[in-house]
């Protein structure tokens, strides 16, 4: 019994200490900070003294009585602070308070004198016992005065505090009245008093969390309260089931052990079912929010969870939107309707709910009502009282939907982007302004995420079209060059058709043009093959590009300073780049001019090792520095009447892609020099690739 008593009062001491220290440190500038912290810390000291005495096998010493008087006086002071009536009409302290303070001081003096005199117990005197009965009576009167003189809103905040303090005084009154009646202290009542005082600590903490004027920097999160309540409930349940099992074993005779084992196993299984039940968890969350907190939601926690759910990577944003909204009201599932291109709201996603194939026109009365009012519609309330939703016409398909409950509009820029239909919750949830406001704000946030996803999808499609159009532009450019070659060949056919050399060149040109057109068609198809970079002899690529320009004048001249130089590139693309630069040089040079092509090695290049260089020089019109800087490499800007302005742009892009560079030097009326500088091919690099 002594060990139980010490544990009981130690538990009370720990509880009041855990409540008093945060109040003392966090209530800066609060009117009740000093009385409340003093009451909590005095109660902790009183309980600690009794726990120490119980562990020392000493009961009810005058020192313990001194701490108890101080505790009762501190709680009475706190109640007077809550009441707010410190002074009378003359500005002096009220006589009743002065008398009570004097009585507490006298009683503390008596207890201190008894302790110094070494008396065994101050409770032996009947007058002292009467005083210990009177203190709880005075405390209960103060509790009644505090609660009766507060408004309804203030009672909601302080009722748990009044209940906790009143329970302390009521239990003391019962224990000391029992002592006066039977002329001895009941040890069971004395031992249980520590647990009774410890139970009042959560009531005081709940009252602190409710009253806004009492807000401190110390608070208990809903998650902690939820898990603590679940743990406490599980402990009480297991204790009760253990008691019943012990009783079955006691009265069961031979079958006692079997009955006890079977019963405890079933009890543990039932506890597991309850703990993992969504309905039970939902009921506990709603109960904690309703009775222990001023607001129904921990907005920081809810908004972080809501944003985290919507921001998850991967597909399924519609399902995550429904889930994020449903969790706010403990709904088990729902369906999302979203506006389609056809001007109707169609079922876009569903989460743990049956599908719905119905579509609602954008201009229907139901959608117009949601867009104009932006209200969250309670369908059960609409069926019971349609007058509360004046002008609302809910479609029949929605009223027939199973377990339909709330319609949450998703508003984007004052326009209805979609709506979510949630199913009834697992446990009853009272809807108020706080729930409606939270759902409206959450619906707007969800609409922004859904709109962002639609915009991203539209942008992706636009980029695909842009890529296709860009590729088509390059293809048209190549077709233009092929048309120019064929046109020139056709123009010279009448004059040189009997020339065997011309016929040979014509067949080669036609064959090459056909091959080029096949490649262009392949690029436009969906099954386009990726580029295939291979080691290429650069002089062969240049010769092939020049052969295609043999019908033009002036004929380009080739100088190969070093043969056998290789680069890694796609043959068709590199040939097109070189051919375009040669074509431009020919077109910019008069017939009596010169176009010279040099292939060699460029020593001291900025690239690794000695770079391969293709130099194309003409004696044509030339270009100014301003034109080179501002217009030459700008796509879709051309000085030719039939030009597209992408040839030089494409050439520089591909050369840069190969790790090279394109240099230009030109002077008006003197000519232009293009230098294509490419990194050389190395066998080791190719083998590694």
C-alpha positions as CSV (number, residue, x, y, z in Angstrom):
1,X,0.0,0.0,0.0
2,X,2.8,2.4,0.8
3,X,4.4,1.9,-2.6
4,X,1.0,2.5,-4.3
5,X,0.6,5.7,-2.3
6,X,4.0,7.0,-3.2
7,X,3.4,6.2,-6.9
8,X,0.0,7.9,-6.8
9,X,1.3,11.2,-5.4
10,X,4.4,11.1,-7.5
11,X,2.2,10.9,-10.6
12,X,0.3,14.0,-9.4
13,X,3.5,15.9,-8.7
14,X,4.8,15.2,-12.2
15,X,1.5,16.2,-13.8
16,X,1.3,19.6,-12.0
17,X,4.9,20.3,-12.6
18,X,4.5,19.6,-16.3
19,X,1.6,22.1,-16.4
20,X,3.1,24.8,-14.2
21,X,6.5,25.3,-15.8
22,X,5.2,26.1,-19.3
23,X,2.6,28.5,-17.8
24,X,5.3,30.2,-15.8
25,X,7.6,30.6,-18.8
26,X,5.1,31.3,-21.5
27,X,2.4,33.6,-20.0
28,X,4.3,36.9,-20.4
29,X,1.9,39.7,-19.5
30,X,-1.1,37.5,-18.7
31,X,-3.3,38.5,-15.7
32,X,-3.6,34.9,-14.4
33,X,0.0,33.9,-15.0
34,X,1.2,34.3,-11.4
35,X,-1.8,32.7,-9.6
36,X,-2.1,29.7,-12.0
37,X,1.7,28.9,-12.0
38,X,1.7,29.4,-8.2
39,X,-1.2,27.0,-7.8
40,X,0.3,24.3,-10.1
41,X,3.8,24.5,-8.6
42,X,2.4,24.5,-5.0
43,X,0.3,21.4,-5.9
44,X,3.4,19.7,-7.3
45,X,5.3,20.5,-4.1
46,X,2.4,19.2,-2.0
47,X,2.2,16.0,-4.0
48,X,6.0,15.5,-3.9
49,X,6.0,15.9,-0.1
50,X,3.3,13.3,0.4
51,X,5.1,10.9,-2.0
52,X,8.3,11.3,0.0
53,X,6.5,10.8,3.3
54,X,4.7,7.7,1.9
55,X,8.0,6.2,0.8
56,X,9.4,6.9,4.3
57,X,6.3,5.1,5.9
58,X,5.2,8.4,7.5
59,X,1.6,9.7,7.0
60,X,-0.1,13.1,7.6
61,X,2.7,15.1,9.2
62,X,2.2,18.8,10.0
63,X,4.6,19.5,7.1
64,X,2.3,17.8,4.7
65,X,-0.6,19.8,6.2
66,X,1.4,23.0,5.7
67,X,1.8,22.2,2.0
68,X,-1.9,21.4,1.7
69,X,-3.0,24.7,3.1
70,X,-0.6,26.5,0.7
71,X,-2.1,24.4,-2.2
72,X,-5.7,25.2,-1.3
73,X,-4.9,28.9,-0.8
74,X,-3.1,29.1,-4.2
75,X,-6.1,27.5,-6.0
76,X,-8.5,29.9,-4.2
77,X,-6.3,32.8,-5.3
78,X,-6.4,31.6,-8.9
79,X,-10.3,31.4,-8.7
80,X,-10.5,34.9,-7.4
81,X,-8.2,36.0,-10.2
82,X,-10.6,34.4,-12.7
83,X,-13.5,36.0,-11.0
84,X,-11.9,39.4,-11.3
85,X,-13.5,40.9,-8.1
86,X,-10.4,42.0,-6.1
87,X,-11.6,45.3,-4.8
88,X,-14.8,46.7,-3.4
89,X,-16.5,50.0,-4.3
90,X,-14.1,51.9,-2.1
91,X,-11.1,50.6,-3.9
92,X,-9.9,48.4,-1.1
93,X,-9.7,44.6,-1.1
94,X,-13.0,43.0,-0.2
95,X,-13.5,41.9,3.4
96,X,-14.3,38.3,2.4
97,X,-10.9,38.0,0.7
98,X,-9.1,39.5,3.6
99,X,-10.9,37.1,6.0
100,X,-10.1,34.1,3.8
101,X,-6.5,35.1,3.5
102,X,-6.2,35.6,7.3
103,X,-7.8,32.2,7.9
104,X,-5.3,30.5,5.5
105,X,-2.4,32.4,7.2
106,X,-3.5,31.3,10.7
107,X,-3.9,27.7,9.6
108,X,-0.5,27.7,8.0
109,X,1.0,29.2,11.2
110,X,-0.6,26.4,13.3
111,X,0.8,23.8,11.0
112,X,4.2,25.3,11.1
113,X,4.1,25.5,14.9
114,X,3.0,21.8,15.1
115,X,5.9,20.8,12.8
116,X,8.5,22.8,14.8
117,X,7.1,21.4,18.1
118,X,7.5,17.8,16.8
119,X,3.9,16.8,17.2
120,X,3.1,13.5,15.5
121,X,0.0,14.7,13.6
122,X,-1.8,18.0,13.2
123,X,-5.0,16.2,12.2
124,X,-5.5,14.8,15.7
125,X,-7.2,18.1,16.8
126,X,-10.9,18.3,15.9
127,X,-10.6,22.0,15.2
128,X,-7.8,21.5,12.7
129,X,-10.0,18.8,11.0
130,X,-12.9,21.3,10.8
131,X,-10.6,23.8,9.1
132,X,-9.5,21.2,6.5
133,X,-13.2,20.6,5.8
134,X,-13.9,24.3,5.5
135,X,-11.2,25.0,2.9
136,X,-12.7,22.7,0.2
137,X,-16.1,24.2,0.9
138,X,-14.8,27.7,0.3
139,X,-13.0,26.5,-2.8
140,X,-16.2,25.0,-4.2
141,X,-18.1,28.2,-3.5
142,X,-15.5,30.1,-5.5
143,X,-15.8,27.6,-8.4
144,X,-19.6,28.1,-8.4
145,X,-19.1,31.9,-8.4
146,X,-16.6,31.9,-11.2
147,X,-18.8,29.7,-13.5
148,X,-22.0,31.5,-12.7
149,X,-20.6,35.0,-13.4
150,X,-19.2,34.2,-16.8
151,X,-20.9,34.5,-20.2
152,X,-21.8,31.5,-22.3
153,X,-18.7,32.0,-24.5
154,X,-16.4,32.3,-21.5
155,X,-18.0,29.2,-19.9
156,X,-17.1,27.2,-22.9
157,X,-13.4,28.1,-22.3
158,X,-13.3,27.7,-18.5
159,X,-15.6,24.8,-17.8
160,X,-12.9,22.2,-17.8
161,X,-10.8,24.4,-15.4
162,X,-13.8,24.7,-13.1
163,X,-14.4,21.0,-13.3
164,X,-10.8,20.2,-12.5
165,X,-10.4,22.5,-9.5
166,X,-13.9,21.7,-8.3
167,X,-13.0,18.0,-8.4
168,X,-9.9,18.6,-6.2
169,X,-12.0,20.5,-3.6
170,X,-14.9,18.0,-3.7
171,X,-12.7,15.0,-3.2
172,X,-11.0,16.7,-0.2
173,X,-14.3,17.5,1.3
174,X,-15.5,13.9,1.0
175,X,-12.3,12.5,2.4
176,X,-12.2,14.8,5.4
177,X,-15.9,14.5,6.0
178,X,-15.5,10.7,6.1
179,X,-12.6,11.2,8.6
180,X,-14.8,13.3,10.9
181,X,-17.6,10.8,10.7
182,X,-15.6,7.7,11.5
183,X,-12.9,9.4,13.6
184,X,-10.1,7.9,11.4
185,X,-8.6,8.5,8.0
186,X,-9.6,6.0,5.3
187,X,-6.3,4.8,3.8
188,X,-7.9,3.9,0.4
189,X,-9.3,7.4,0.0
190,X,-6.0,8.9,1.0
191,X,-4.0,6.7,-1.5
192,X,-6.5,7.4,-4.4
193,X,-6.2,11.2,-3.8
194,X,-3.0,11.4,-5.7
195,X,-4.5,9.7,-8.8
196,X,-7.6,12.0,-8.6
197,X,-5.4,15.1,-8.6
198,X,-3.4,13.8,-11.5
199,X,-6.6,13.2,-13.5
200,X,-7.5,16.9,-13.1
201,X,-4.3,18.0,-15.0
202,X,-5.6,17.1,-18.5
203,X,-8.8,19.0,-17.7
204,X,-6.8,22.1,-16.8
205,X,-4.7,21.7,-19.9
206,X,-7.7,21.4,-22.1
207,X,-9.2,24.6,-20.6
208,X,-5.9,26.4,-21.3
209,X,-6.0,25.3,-24.9
210,X,-9.6,26.6,-25.3
211,X,-9.3,30.1,-24.0
212,X,-7.6,32.5,-26.4
213,X,-6.7,34.9,-23.6
214,X,-4.7,32.1,-22.0
215,X,-2.7,31.2,-25.1
216,X,0.9,30.3,-24.3
217,X,4.0,29.3,-26.2
218,X,3.4,25.7,-24.9
219,X,0.7,23.7,-26.6
220,X,-0.1,20.0,-27.2
221,X,-0.6,19.1,-30.8
222,X,-3.7,17.2,-31.8
223,X,-1.6,14.3,-32.9
224,X,-0.1,13.9,-29.5
225,X,-3.5,14.1,-27.9
226,X,-5.0,11.6,-30.3
227,X,-2.3,9.0,-29.7
228,X,-2.3,9.7,-26.0
229,X,-6.1,9.3,-25.8
230,X,-5.8,6.0,-27.9
231,X,-3.1,4.7,-25.6
232,X,-5.0,5.7,-22.4
233,X,-8.2,4.2,-23.7
234,X,-6.4,1.0,-24.7
235,X,-4.9,0.8,-21.2
236,X,-8.3,1.2,-19.5
237,X,-9.8,-1.3,-21.8
238,X,-7.1,-3.9,-21.1
239,X,-7.3,-3.2,-17.4
240,X,-11.1,-3.8,-17.5
241,X,-10.7,-6.9,-19.6
242,X,-8.0,-8.3,-17.3
243,X,-10.3,-7.8,-14.3
244,X,-13.1,-9.6,-16.1
245,X,-10.7,-12.4,-17.0
246,X,-9.5,-12.7,-13.4
247,X,-13.1,-13.0,-12.3
248,X,-13.8,-15.7,-14.8
249,X,-10.8,-17.6,-13.6
250,X,-11.9,-17.2,-10.0
251,X,-15.5,-18.5,-10.5
252,X,-14.9,-20.9,-13.4
253,X,-13.5,-23.8,-11.5
254,X,-11.8,-26.3,-13.7
255,X,-12.7,-24.2,-16.7
256,X,-11.4,-21.0,-15.2
257,X,-8.0,-20.9,-16.9
258,X,-9.5,-21.9,-20.3
259,X,-12.3,-19.2,-20.0
260,X,-9.8,-16.6,-19.0
261,X,-7.4,-17.4,-21.9
262,X,-10.1,-17.5,-24.4
263,X,-11.7,-14.2,-23.1
264,X,-8.4,-12.3,-23.1
265,X,-7.5,-13.5,-26.6
266,X,-10.9,-12.3,-27.9
267,X,-10.5,-9.0,-26.0
268,X,-7.1,-8.4,-27.6
269,X,-8.5,-9.2,-31.1
270,X,-11.4,-6.8,-30.5
271,X,-8.9,-4.1,-29.4
272,X,-7.0,-4.6,-32.6
273,X,-10.1,-4.3,-34.7
274,X,-11.0,-1.1,-32.9
275,X,-7.6,0.5,-33.3
276,X,-7.4,-0.3,-37.0
277,X,-11.0,0.8,-37.6
278,X,-11.3,3.9,-39.8
279,X,-14.7,4.7,-38.1
280,X,-13.2,4.5,-34.6
281,X,-10.2,6.7,-35.6
282,X,-12.6,9.2,-37.2
283,X,-14.8,9.3,-34.2
284,X,-11.9,9.9,-31.8
285,X,-10.5,12.7,-34.0
286,X,-13.9,14.5,-34.1
287,X,-14.4,14.0,-30.4
288,X,-11.0,15.5,-29.5
289,X,-11.4,18.5,-31.8
290,X,-14.9,19.1,-30.5
291,X,-14.3,18.9,-26.8
292,X,-10.6,19.8,-26.3
293,X,-9.9,22.6,-28.8
294,X,-11.4,25.9,-29.7
295,X,-11.1,25.2,-33.4
296,X,-11.9,22.0,-35.2
297,X,-8.6,21.9,-37.1
298,X,-4.9,22.3,-36.6
299,X,-4.6,24.5,-39.7
300,X,-0.8,24.3,-39.9
301,X,-0.9,20.5,-39.9
302,X,-3.9,20.3,-42.2
303,X,-2.4,22.7,-44.8
304,X,0.9,21.0,-44.8
305,X,-0.8,17.6,-45.4
306,X,-3.1,19.1,-48.0
307,X,-0.3,20.7,-50.0
308,X,1.9,17.6,-49.6
309,X,-0.8,15.4,-51.0
310,X,-1.4,17.6,-54.1
311,X,2.4,18.1,-54.7
312,X,3.3,14.4,-54.9
313,X,5.0,13.4,-58.1
314,X,3.5,11.2,-60.7
315,X,0.0,10.9,-62.3
316,X,-3.3,10.8,-60.5
317,X,-3.7,14.4,-59.5
318,X,-7.5,14.1,-59.7
319,X,-7.5,11.2,-57.2
320,X,-5.1,13.0,-54.9
321,X,-7.4,16.1,-55.0
322,X,-10.4,14.1,-53.9
323,X,-8.4,12.4,-51.2
324,X,-7.0,15.7,-49.8
325,X,-10.5,17.2,-49.6
326,X,-12.1,14.0,-48.2
327,X,-9.6,13.7,-45.3
328,X,-10.6,17.2,-44.1
329,X,-14.1,16.0,-43.3
330,X,-13.4,12.3,-42.6
331,X,-15.1,11.3,-45.9
332,X,-14.3,7.8,-47.2
333,X,-14.3,8.7,-50.9
334,X,-15.6,10.9,-53.7
335,X,-15.7,11.8,-57.4
336,X,-14.3,14.7,-59.3
337,X,-16.1,16.5,-62.2
338,X,-14.0,18.7,-64.3
339,X,-14.8,21.0,-67.3
340,X,-14.0,19.5,-70.6
341,X,-13.4,21.1,-74.0
342,X,-17.0,20.4,-75.0
343,X,-18.4,22.8,-72.4
344,X,-19.6,20.1,-70.0
345,X,-18.5,18.9,-66.6
346,X,-17.6,15.3,-66.9
347,X,-16.4,12.7,-64.4
348,X,-12.6,13.0,-64.4
349,X,-11.5,10.9,-61.4
350,X,-12.8,9.0,-58.5
351,X,-11.3,7.9,-55.2
352,X,-12.7,4.9,-53.2
353,X,-16.1,5.6,-54.7
354,X,-18.3,4.1,-57.5
355,X,-18.0,5.7,-60.9
356,X,-20.5,8.2,-62.3
357,X,-20.9,8.5,-66.0
358,X,-23.2,11.5,-65.9
359,X,-22.2,14.9,-67.4
360,X,-23.5,18.3,-66.4
361,X,-23.7,21.2,-68.9
362,X,-21.7,24.2,-68.1
363,X,-24.8,26.5,-68.3
364,X,-27.1,24.3,-66.2
365,X,-28.8,25.9,-63.2
366,X,-26.7,23.7,-60.9
367,X,-23.4,24.8,-62.2
368,X,-24.6,28.5,-62.4
369,X,-25.5,28.3,-58.7
370,X,-22.1,26.9,-57.7
371,X,-20.3,29.6,-59.8
372,X,-22.4,32.5,-58.5
373,X,-22.5,31.6,-54.8
374,X,-19.3,29.5,-54.4
375,X,-21.1,27.6,-51.7
376,X,-20.3,24.2,-50.4
377,X,-23.7,22.3,-50.8
378,X,-24.9,19.9,-48.1
379,X,-27.1,17.6,-50.2
380,X,-28.8,16.1,-47.1
381,X,-29.6,19.5,-45.9
382,X,-30.9,20.4,-49.3
383,X,-33.3,17.4,-49.4
384,X,-34.5,18.2,-45.9
385,X,-34.8,22.1,-46.3
386,X,-34.6,23.2,-49.9
387,X,-35.4,26.8,-48.8
388,X,-31.9,27.2,-47.4
389,X,-30.5,26.9,-51.0
390,X,-32.8,29.3,-52.9
391,X,-32.3,29.0,-56.6
392,X,-30.5,25.7,-56.4
393,X,-31.7,22.8,-58.7
394,X,-29.7,19.6,-58.0
395,X,-29.8,17.2,-60.9
396,X,-31.5,13.8,-60.4
397,X,-28.4,11.8,-61.2
398,X,-26.6,13.5,-58.3
399,X,-29.4,12.9,-55.8
400,X,-29.4,9.2,-56.8
401,X,-25.6,8.9,-56.4
402,X,-24.9,6.5,-53.5
403,X,-23.9,8.1,-50.1
404,X,-23.7,11.6,-51.7
405,X,-23.1,14.2,-49.1
406,X,-21.2,17.4,-49.9
407,X,-20.6,19.2,-53.2
408,X,-17.3,21.2,-53.0
409,X,-16.9,23.8,-55.9
410,X,-13.4,24.2,-57.4
411,X,-13.2,27.9,-58.2
412,X,-10.5,29.5,-60.3
413,X,-10.5,33.2,-61.0
414,X,-14.2,33.4,-60.0
415,X,-15.1,30.7,-62.5
416,X,-16.2,27.2,-61.8
417,X,-13.3,24.9,-62.8
418,X,-15.0,21.7,-61.5
419,X,-16.6,20.2,-58.4
420,X,-16.1,17.3,-56.1
421,X,-18.9,15.2,-54.6
422,X,-17.8,13.7,-51.3
423,X,-19.5,10.7,-49.6
424,X,-20.9,10.7,-46.0
425,X,-18.2,10.4,-43.3
426,X,-17.6,7.3,-41.2
427,X,-18.7,9.2,-38.0
428,X,-21.2,12.1,-37.7
429,X,-19.5,15.4,-38.3
430,X,-21.3,18.7,-37.4
431,X,-20.9,21.2,-40.3
432,X,-20.3,24.8,-39.2
433,X,-18.8,28.0,-40.7
434,X,-15.3,26.7,-40.0
435,X,-15.7,23.5,-42.0
436,X,-17.4,25.4,-44.9
437,X,-14.7,28.0,-45.1
438,X,-11.9,25.4,-45.0
439,X,-13.5,23.4,-47.8
440,X,-14.0,26.5,-50.0
441,X,-10.4,27.6,-49.6
442,X,-9.1,24.1,-50.1
443,X,-11.3,23.8,-53.3
444,X,-9.7,26.9,-54.7
445,X,-6.2,25.6,-53.9
446,X,-7.0,22.3,-55.6
447,X,-8.4,24.1,-58.6
448,X,-5.1,25.9,-59.1
449,X,-3.2,22.6,-59.1
450,X,-5.5,21.0,-61.6
451,X,-5.4,24.1,-63.8
452,X,-1.6,24.0,-63.6
453,X,-1.6,20.4,-64.7
454,X,-3.9,21.2,-67.7
455,X,-1.6,24.1,-68.6
456,X,1.5,21.8,-68.5
457,X,-0.2,19.2,-70.7
458,X,-1.3,21.9,-73.2
459,X,2.3,23.3,-73.2
460,X,3.7,19.8,-73.8
461,X,1.4,19.4,-76.8
462,X,2.3,22.9,-78.1
463,X,6.0,22.0,-77.8
464,X,5.5,18.8,-79.8
465,X,3.8,20.8,-82.5
466,X,6.5,23.4,-82.3
467,X,9.2,20.7,-82.7
468,X,7.3,19.2,-85.6
469,X,6.9,22.6,-87.3
470,X,10.5,23.4,-86.8
471,X,11.5,20.1,-88.4
472,X,9.1,20.8,-91.2
473,X,10.8,24.1,-91.8
474,X,14.2,22.5,-92.2
475,X,12.7,19.9,-94.5
476,X,11.1,22.7,-96.7
477,X,14.4,24.4,-96.8
478,X,16.1,21.2,-98.1
479,X,13.3,20.7,-100.6
480,X,13.9,24.3,-101.8
481,X,17.5,23.4,-102.5
482,X,16.5,20.2,-104.4
483,X,14.0,22.1,-106.4
484,X,16.7,24.7,-107.3
485,X,19.0,21.9,-108.5
486,X,16.3,20.2,-110.5
487,X,15.2,23.5,-112.0
488,X,18.7,24.3,-113.1
489,X,19.2,20.9,-114.6
490,X,15.9,21.2,-116.4
491,X,16.9,24.5,-117.8
492,X,20.2,23.1,-119.2
493,X,18.6,19.9,-120.6
494,X,17.7,21.4,-123.9
495,X,21.2,22.7,-124.5
496,X,23.2,19.8,-123.2
497,X,20.9,16.8,-123.6
498,X,23.1,15.1,-126.2
499,X,26.2,15.6,-124.1
500,X,27.2,12.2,-122.4
501,X,28.8,14.0,-119.5
502,X,25.7,16.0,-118.9
503,X,23.6,12.9,-119.0
504,X,25.8,11.2,-116.5
505,X,25.7,14.3,-114.1
506,X,21.9,14.4,-114.6
507,X,21.4,10.8,-113.6
508,X,23.6,11.3,-110.5
509,X,21.7,14.4,-109.6
510,X,18.3,12.7,-110.0
511,X,19.4,9.7,-108.0
512,X,20.8,11.9,-105.2
513,X,17.6,14.0,-105.2
514,X,15.4,10.9,-104.9
515,X,17.5,9.6,-101.9
516,X,17.3,13.0,-100.3
517,X,13.5,13.1,-100.6
518,X,13.3,9.6,-99.1
519,X,15.3,10.8,-96.1
520,X,13.1,13.9,-95.8
521,X,9.9,11.8,-95.8
522,X,11.5,9.5,-93.2
523,X,12.2,12.5,-90.9
524,X,8.5,13.6,-91.2
525,X,7.2,10.2,-90.3
526,X,6.5,9.0,-86.8
527,X,9.1,6.3,-87.1
528,X,12.0,8.5,-87.7
529,X,15.4,6.9,-86.9
530,X,17.8,8.6,-84.6
531,X,20.9,10.2,-86.1
532,X,23.8,7.7,-86.4
533,X,27.2,9.4,-85.9
534,X,30.0,7.5,-87.5
535,X,33.7,8.2,-88.3
536,X,33.7,10.1,-91.7
537,X,36.5,11.1,-94.0
538,X,36.0,14.8,-94.2
539,X,37.4,15.2,-97.7
540,X,34.9,12.6,-99.1
541,X,32.0,14.5,-97.5
542,X,33.1,17.7,-99.0
543,X,33.6,16.1,-102.5
544,X,30.0,14.7,-102.3
545,X,28.6,18.1,-101.4
546,X,30.6,19.7,-104.2
547,X,29.3,17.1,-106.8
548,X,25.8,18.2,-106.1
549,X,26.7,21.7,-106.9
550,X,28.5,20.9,-110.2
551,X,25.6,22.4,-112.3
552,X,26.0,25.8,-110.7
553,X,28.4,28.5,-111.7
554,X,31.0,29.5,-110.7
555,X,32.2,25.9,-110.1
556,X,33.8,25.6,-106.7
557,X,37.5,24.5,-106.5
558,X,38.7,22.0,-103.9
559,X,42.1,22.0,-102.2
560,X,42.8,19.0,-99.9
561,X,45.9,19.8,-97.8
562,X,45.8,16.6,-95.9
563,X,43.8,13.6,-96.8
564,X,42.4,11.0,-94.4
565,X,41.2,13.5,-91.8
566,X,38.1,12.0,-90.0
567,X,35.4,13.4,-87.8
568,X,32.5,11.7,-86.0
569,X,29.2,12.9,-87.3
570,X,26.0,11.9,-89.1
571,X,26.9,11.9,-92.8
572,X,23.6,13.2,-94.2
573,X,23.4,16.1,-91.8
574,X,27.1,17.1,-92.1
575,X,26.9,16.9,-95.9
576,X,23.8,19.1,-95.8
577,X,25.6,21.7,-93.6
578,X,28.7,21.8,-95.9
579,X,26.4,21.8,-99.0
580,X,24.4,24.8,-97.7
581,X,27.5,26.9,-97.1
582,X,28.8,26.1,-100.6
583,X,25.4,26.9,-102.1
584,X,25.4,30.3,-100.3
585,X,29.0,31.1,-101.5
586,X,28.0,30.3,-105.1
587,X,24.8,32.4,-105.0
588,X,26.7,35.3,-103.5
589,X,29.5,35.2,-106.2
590,X,29.1,36.4,-109.8
591,X,29.8,33.9,-112.6
592,X,33.3,35.3,-113.2
593,X,34.2,35.1,-109.5
594,X,35.8,32.3,-107.5
595,X,34.7,29.9,-104.8
596,X,37.6,28.0,-103.1
597,X,37.2,25.2,-100.6
598,X,40.1,24.1,-98.4
599,X,40.3,21.0,-96.2
600,X,43.1,20.6,-93.8
601,X,44.3,20.6,-90.2
602,X,44.1,23.7,-88.0
603,X,47.0,23.9,-85.7
604,X,46.7,25.7,-82.4
605,X,42.9,25.5,-82.4
606,X,40.9,26.2,-79.3
607,X,39.6,22.6,-79.4
608,X,41.5,19.6,-78.2
609,X,44.5,18.5,-80.3
610,X,44.7,19.8,-83.9
611,X,41.2,20.4,-85.2
612,X,39.9,19.6,-88.7
613,X,39.0,22.7,-90.7
614,X,36.9,23.3,-93.8
615,X,37.4,26.7,-95.2
616,X,34.9,28.1,-97.8
617,X,36.0,31.4,-99.4
618,X,34.2,33.3,-102.1
619,X,34.8,36.6,-103.9
620,X,31.2,37.7,-103.7
621,X,29.3,40.6,-102.3
622,X,30.4,40.2,-98.7
623,X,28.6,41.2,-95.5
624,X,29.0,44.0,-93.0
625,X,29.9,43.3,-89.4
626,X,26.5,44.6,-88.3
627,X,24.7,42.1,-90.6
628,X,26.8,39.2,-89.3
629,X,26.2,40.2,-85.7
630,X,22.5,40.9,-85.8
631,X,21.0,39.0,-88.8
632,X,23.2,36.2,-90.2
633,X,22.4,33.6,-87.6
634,X,18.9,34.8,-86.8
635,X,16.3,32.1,-88.0
636,X,13.6,33.1,-90.5
637,X,15.5,36.3,-91.5
638,X,16.8,36.2,-95.1
639,X,17.8,38.7,-97.8
640,X,16.8,36.2,-100.6
641,X,13.4,36.6,-102.1
642,X,12.7,32.9,-101.9
643,X,15.0,32.2,-98.8
644,X,13.8,31.0,-95.4
645,X,16.7,32.2,-93.3
646,X,17.4,29.0,-91.4
647,X,20.3,27.4,-93.4
648,X,23.2,29.2,-91.5
649,X,21.3,28.8,-88.3
650,X,20.9,25.1,-88.7
651,X,24.6,24.8,-89.8
652,X,25.9,26.5,-86.7
653,X,23.5,24.5,-84.4
654,X,24.7,21.2,-85.7
655,X,28.4,22.2,-85.7
656,X,28.1,23.3,-82.1
657,X,26.3,20.0,-81.3
658,X,29.4,18.2,-82.7
659,X,31.6,20.2,-80.4
660,X,33.0,22.4,-83.1
661,X,32.5,26.1,-84.1
662,X,31.6,28.1,-87.1
663,X,33.6,31.2,-87.9
664,X,32.8,34.0,-90.3
665,X,35.0,36.7,-91.8
666,X,33.6,39.1,-94.5
667,X,34.1,42.5,-96.0
668,X,31.6,44.2,-98.3
669,X,32.4,43.9,-102.0
670,X,35.5,41.7,-101.2
671,X,34.0,38.4,-100.3
672,X,33.3,36.1,-97.3
673,X,35.1,33.2,-95.6
674,X,33.3,30.5,-93.6
675,X,35.5,28.2,-91.4
676,X,34.0,25.0,-90.1
677,X,36.2,23.8,-87.2
678,X,35.5,20.2,-86.0
679,X,37.2,18.0,-83.4
680,X,39.2,15.1,-85.0
681,X,38.1,11.5,-84.7
682,X,40.1,9.4,-82.2
683,X,39.9,5.6,-82.3
684,X,40.1,5.2,-78.6
685,X,37.1,7.5,-78.0
686,X,35.0,5.7,-80.7
687,X,35.9,2.3,-79.2
688,X,34.9,3.5,-75.7
689,X,31.6,4.9,-77.2
